[in-house]
């Protein structure tokens, strides 16, 4: 079902390339993926089985799912293949790699996190010299491979699109290769990631060739995905708006651009008005749906947020309360990720969770730091790479474009809808949002 295989006959334009941009339906309109290389080429090694279990990069990165995977697509693939689609492999698709998958019913139970939340199991060893230990695991699967020295972390596959805007690769940044200036070397990072994915997720005996890796990275970095049509607001490039993937592909970006922590290498000051896509819709009094999107964009830029207890911000700056807004963290213009690599702990890994989040099915880890501090989390985050207690629960923020096509949200799929995302922030930071403000924010986010 890569890219929605049932639609291939209608979208092929020549040889192995699909129409450009490739339009697919999502819950709130039309999602579009545009390639600056002239189209999605199915002959690219991205779509080839380079391992031993039938998987390709495209198994977990589907254009109709904003280049990730979503539960409705996964459930359809399970049902149509009786659970034999390549994504359903115990190595990381199952809640536990030794789970019973002998029957359809057993498979449904074994792959429940993948089917219901689109989560892949990531197992990482405790880093050498770590300043913390795992003292207890509450594992709903009693998985023998999930241990205090090799915990299991369940995460959403990140979109393999809009990659030119990345400041770190993977939720915990583990695939990020830095250049001499200390910032990301994108080509090297994606090459490293593609190698590791082939060896581990595809269970290959050897990594891809240098030519295959170059082709995969070139394919990925040419892709841009964004919403192009909204069921309420209509065409997202109408009346002076700048939605859609073609406009996104022209968006300027460099590491540190508009960095809210003062890291812009040009010396430019932070501008909280990071999103300007729908400025032209602000005064469309006769078109309330488009006006709602513009109001949501304005709220995203300017809504006052008292930022407290965010690991990587408040502690790093030594400030108990930072008077910020959404773009304090989502600062890259018209893209919405952090323009510099700053993993943060906003509370999506914490146990107990904020009520808006659903963490059912996730193990709970009790972690003790070398200073005696005890915390409980569902994901140890960046600390599994750095070994630092201060990094427990930290993950990077994803690029926001194409949100409508890739629910559920956050690294662990704990927010089923964009409404849940807004509710999380409302509860987490005591924002006291009105119903209208919530509705406007969702109207904006689903047009990205």
ZIGIPE-V166612 format. One record per residue. PHI is phi in degrees with one decimal (* if undefined). OMEGA is omega in whole degrees, 0 to 359 (NA if undefined). D_FIRST is the distance of its C-alpha to the first C-alpha in Angstrom with 2 decimals. Layout:
PHI|OMEGA|D_FIRST + PHI|OMEGA|D_FIRST
//
This chain:
*|179|0.00 + -58.2|178|3.77 + 63.2|185|6.16 + 82.0|187|4.91 + -58.2|181|4.76 + -64.8|183|7.31 + -97.9|186|9.51 + -57.0|184|9.92 + -62.2|183|13.07 + -94.4|184|14.67 + -113.3|178|14.24 + -66.6|180|15.18 + -111.9|179|18.80 + -167.9|182|20.06 + 44.3|185|19.15 + -109.1|183|15.89 + -94.1|178|16.23 + -94.4|179|14.60 + -57.3|186|17.02 + -131.0|3|18.91 + -76.2|176|18.61 + -92.5|182|15.06 + -101.0|176|15.49 + -138.0|179|13.21 + -79.7|170|14.73 + -134.0|188|15.51 + -59.4|182|18.15 + -123.9|178|21.07 + 154.0|183|20.32 + -124.1|176|18.40 + -100.3|181|16.86 + -128.1|174|17.34 + -118.3|184|16.51 + -116.4|177|19.26 + -114.4|176|19.97 + -72.9|177|23.63 + -92.0|175|22.82 + 99.7|177|22.07 + 137.6|177|18.31 + -76.6|185|15.03 + -101.0|183|15.56 + -71.2|177|12.75 + -84.7|181|15.73 + -66.2|177|16.50 + -56.5|175|16.71 + -54.0|183|14.46 + -103.5|182|11.53 + -100.2|175|13.72 + -76.5|182|14.28 + -102.7|182|17.70 + -119.3|185|18.36 + -119.2|186|18.90 + -117.1|175|16.13 + 87.4|183|13.07 + -86.1|167|11.91 + -128.2|173|11.91 + -57.2|182|12.71 + -68.2|177|9.29 + -63.0|182|8.13 + -107.7|182|10.33 + -133.3|190|10.67 + -111.0|185|8.19 + -59.0|181|10.25 + -71.3|175|9.75 + -110.0|182|10.95 + 59.0|177|13.83 + 63.6|165|12.52 + -133.4|174|12.51 + -132.2|181|10.71 + -129.2|181|12.10 + -53.9|179|13.14 + -59.5|178|11.90 + -66.8|181|8.20 + -63.6|179|9.19 + -66.4|177|11.26 + -64.9|179|8.91 + -67.0|177|6.80 + -63.1|184|10.41 + -66.2|183|11.77 + -73.7|182|9.67 + -111.4|186|10.18 + 55.6|176|13.57 + 77.2|180|12.92 + -104.6|176|12.22 + -50.5|185|8.77 + -55.7|180|10.25 + -67.3|181|10.46 + -90.1|178|12.89 + -126.9|186|15.77 + -59.5|186|19.30 + -50.6|180|20.40 + -151.6|177|19.17 + -80.8|180|16.46 + -84.8|176|19.27 + -61.7|178|22.20 + -142.9|184|24.37 + -64.6|178|23.59 + -102.6|181|26.01 + -65.4|176|24.71 + -68.7|176|24.72 + -128.5|186|21.35 + -79.7|179|23.09 + -133.0|177|22.05 + -59.2|181|19.37 + -63.8|178|21.86 + -65.5|179|22.54 + -63.3|180|18.93 + -59.1|178|18.64 + -72.2|183|21.78 + -65.5|183|20.97 + -103.6|187|17.71 + -62.0|180|19.25 + -68.4|177|19.41 + -68.5|182|15.77 + -68.0|186|14.81 + -95.0|183|17.56 + -132.3|180|17.97 + 67.3|185|15.14 + -100.5|175|17.80 + -106.6|180|17.88 + -81.2|177|21.21 + -114.5|179|23.36 + -112.9|183|26.57 + -123.4|177|29.35 + -77.1|174|32.93 + -59.8|182|35.86 + -65.7|179|37.15 + -60.9|177|40.53 + 71.6|182|43.41 + -57.9|181|41.41 + -88.1|180|43.71 + -155.0|174|42.20 + -133.9|173|41.38 + -90.6|184|39.14 + -98.6|181|41.67 + -156.2|176|39.57 + -127.4|170|36.00 + -101.6|187|35.03 + -106.9|181|31.87 + -64.7|183|30.44 + -105.5|182|28.81 + 45.7|186|31.98 + -76.7|181|29.88 + -65.3|179|32.27 + -83.9|177|30.30 + -96.7|187|30.79 + -130.8|180|34.32 + -69.8|177|36.77 + -105.7|179|36.36 + -146.2|183|32.57 + -71.6|176|31.09 + -103.5|180|27.47 + -122.1|186|26.02 + -108.2|189|22.84 + -137.5|176|21.20 + -74.8|171|18.31 + -63.2|179|16.46 + -72.4|181|18.19 + -62.4|176|16.59 + -90.8|181|16.47 + -155.0|182|18.12 + 58.4|188|21.71 + -74.5|178|22.87 + -63.1|182|26.15 + -97.3|185|27.40 + -72.3|170|27.06 + -114.2|176|30.25 + -157.7|182|28.77 + -114.0|184|25.65 + 84.6|184|24.12 + -57.1|181|25.38 + -100.4|178|28.50 + 73.2|188|28.93 + -69.2|180|28.94 + -98.7|182|27.29 + -77.1|174|29.69 + -105.0|184|32.01 + -100.2|177|35.07 + -92.0|185|37.22 + -65.0|179|41.00 + -87.9|178|41.21 + 87.9|177|39.37 + -107.4|188|36.29 + -66.5|166|32.76 + -96.6|190|32.19 + -62.2|183|28.66 + -62.1|180|28.03 + -66.1|180|29.41 + -64.4|181|27.57 + -69.4|175|24.09 + -64.0|179|25.08 + -63.3|181|26.19 + -64.0|180|23.06 + -63.9|177|20.78 + -65.1|181|23.19 + -63.4|180|23.28 + -63.9|180|19.52 + -67.7|181|19.30 + -70.0|187|22.32 + -96.9|183|21.52 + -69.4|179|17.85 + -93.2|177|16.95 + 53.0|180|20.39 + -77.5|176|21.54 + -77.4|179|25.13 + -147.5|180|25.77 + -71.2|177|24.49 + -62.1|175|23.06 + -70.1|179|25.80 + -61.4|178|27.45 + -67.9|178|26.06 + -61.8|179|22.43 + -63.1|178|23.12 + -62.6|179|24.79 + -67.9|179|21.91 + -63.4|182|19.40 + -65.1|178|21.94 + -63.2|178|22.73 + -61.8|184|19.13 + -64.3|185|18.81 + -75.5|175|22.28 + -89.9|186|21.81 + -92.2|175|19.16 + -136.1|183|20.39 + -126.1|178|18.61 + -159.3|174|20.61 + -69.3|180|20.97 + -116.6|181|22.36 + -142.0|178|23.14 + -114.4|184|24.38 + -61.1|180|24.84 + -103.3|185|28.46 + -88.5|177|29.57 + 79.9|184|27.86 + -66.3|187|27.47 + -88.4|169|27.62 + -118.7|181|29.64 + -78.4|173|32.19 + 51.3|173|35.85 + 84.3|178|35.89 + -77.5|184|32.85 + -125.3|176|30.80 + -78.7|176|27.29 + 84.2|186|24.05 + -76.5|181|22.61 + -67.1|175|25.14 + -62.0|179|28.03 + -61.6|182|26.44 + -64.5|180|26.20 + -98.9|185|29.99 + -72.9|179|30.85 + -63.2|177|33.47 + -157.7|166|32.95 + -150.7|181|34.74 + -62.6|180|35.10 + 94.6|181|37.54 + -59.4|176|37.36 + 58.7|184|38.90 + -64.1|183|38.96 + -69.0|178|40.46 + -93.5|176|42.19 + 82.9|184|44.13 + -100.5|179|42.23 + -65.5|185|41.70 + -65.1|178|43.10 + -82.9|183|44.62 + 86.9|180|46.71 + -65.8|180|45.27 + -80.5|179|45.60 + -63.0|176|42.74 + -113.1|182|41.87 + -64.8|179|40.35 + -82.0|186|39.17 + -75.2|179|36.03 + -108.4|181|34.02 + -131.7|187|35.46 + -60.5|189|32.50 + -116.1|178|33.94 + -56.3|185|37.66 + -69.6|181|38.36 + -93.7|188|37.24 + -63.0|186|39.79 + -109.6|181|42.50 + -85.3|186|40.61 + -61.5|182|42.67 + -87.0|181|41.61 + -128.9|187|37.87 + -61.5|181|37.46 + -68.8|177|33.67 + -71.2|178|33.85 + -65.9|178|36.93 + -63.1|177|35.17 + -61.4|180|32.58 + -64.0|177|35.55 + -64.6|178|37.37 + -63.3|177|34.41 + -61.9|179|34.30 + -63.6|176|38.04 + -62.9|180|37.80 + -58.7|180|35.20 + -75.7|195|37.69 + -125.3|182|40.87 + -58.9|180|40.57 + -65.7|178|43.03 + -127.1|174|41.51 + -78.8|185|43.90 + -79.4|182|41.78 + -132.5|173|43.03 + 54.5|175|42.18 + -100.4|178|39.26 + -64.3|184|39.23 + 100.8|175|39.26 + -118.5|185|41.01 + -60.8|180|43.91 + -70.6|181|44.92 + -64.8|181|44.42 + -93.5|181|46.56 + 67.6|182|48.99 + -124.2|184|48.65 + -67.4|180|48.29 + -130.8|175|47.05 + -104.4|179|45.32 + -83.4|185|45.55 + -125.3|177|42.23 + -155.1|182|39.35 + -58.5|184|35.55 + -81.1|170|35.88 + -60.9|177|38.04 + -100.1|180|34.86 + -95.7|194|32.36 + -93.7|184|34.74 + -69.0|189|32.87 + -56.6|175|33.48 + 58.1|179|30.75 + -124.1|170|28.18 + 96.6|169|29.24 + -97.9|174|29.01 + -79.1|187|32.23 + -77.5|176|33.40 + -131.1|185|34.96 + -72.8|179|33.69 + -137.3|176|35.04 + -66.1|185|33.18 + -130.3|172|34.39 + -111.3|181|34.82 + -95.2|177|34.61 + 112.8|181|34.37 + -77.3|179|30.68 + -101.2|189|31.33 + -73.3|171|34.66 + -127.1|359|35.70 + -71.1|184|36.72 + -84.5|166|34.22 + -59.7|186|34.97 + -52.7|182|34.57 + -69.5|184|31.76 + -99.7|177|29.45 + -111.8|181|27.75 + -107.6|181|27.89 + -57.7|179|27.71 + 89.7|180|26.36 + -95.1|174|27.29 + -62.9|177|30.14 + -117.5|182|33.33 + -106.3|170|35.28 + -94.9|187|39.01 + -119.1|178|39.91 + -111.7|178|43.50 + -83.6|182|44.54 + -62.9|177|47.48 + -88.5|178|49.61 + 95.9|179|49.08 + -64.1|177|46.64 + -112.2|175|44.19 + -134.9|175|40.84 + -119.5|184|37.98 + -141.5|173|34.42 + -96.3|178|30.86 + -151.1|183|29.99 + -78.2|171|32.66 + 68.0|185|30.95 + -57.6|182|32.57 + -61.8|178|35.42 + -71.0|175|33.41 + -104.2|185|33.60 + -85.7|186|37.04 + 78.9|184|38.85 + -90.6|178|40.56 + -62.9|181|41.28 + -64.3|182|41.10 + -95.0|179|37.40 + -62.0|178|36.41 + 83.5|181|33.70 + -83.5|171|33.16 + -138.4|179|29.74 + -81.1|171|28.98 + -83.7|180|28.00 + -82.8|171|24.65 + -63.4|187|24.53 + -86.3|184|24.51 + -66.1|182|22.88 + 80.9|184|19.58 + -57.4|188|20.57 + -61.2|184|19.58 + -93.9|189|15.84 + -135.1|174|15.79 + -61.5|4|17.85 + -83.6|193|19.31 + -113.9|188|21.87 + 72.9|187|24.11 + -59.5|184|23.35 + -109.1|178|23.22 + 64.1|187|21.46 + -76.1|177|24.90 + -110.4|186|24.89 + -70.2|185|22.54 + -136.2|175|23.38 + -66.0|174|25.29 + -60.3|178|28.25 + -66.4|177|28.19 + -60.6|180|28.15 + -63.0|178|31.20 + -62.6|178|32.85 + -58.9|181|32.47 + -65.1|178|34.33 + -60.4|180|36.80 + -75.4|185|37.70 + -62.4|184|37.54 + -113.8|176|39.94 + 51.1|186|41.90 + -83.8|181|41.15 + 54.1|180|42.29 + -67.3|174|39.90 + -79.6|177|40.64 + -60.0|179|38.16 + -65.5|179|38.30 + -63.6|177|37.60 + -60.6|180|34.57 + -61.5|180|33.24 + -67.0|179|33.95 + -63.6|178|32.25 + -65.2|178|29.02 + -58.0|178|29.35 + -71.9|185|29.58 + -60.5|182|26.87 + -78.0|175|24.20 + -95.9|183|25.16 + -76.1|NA|24.54
//
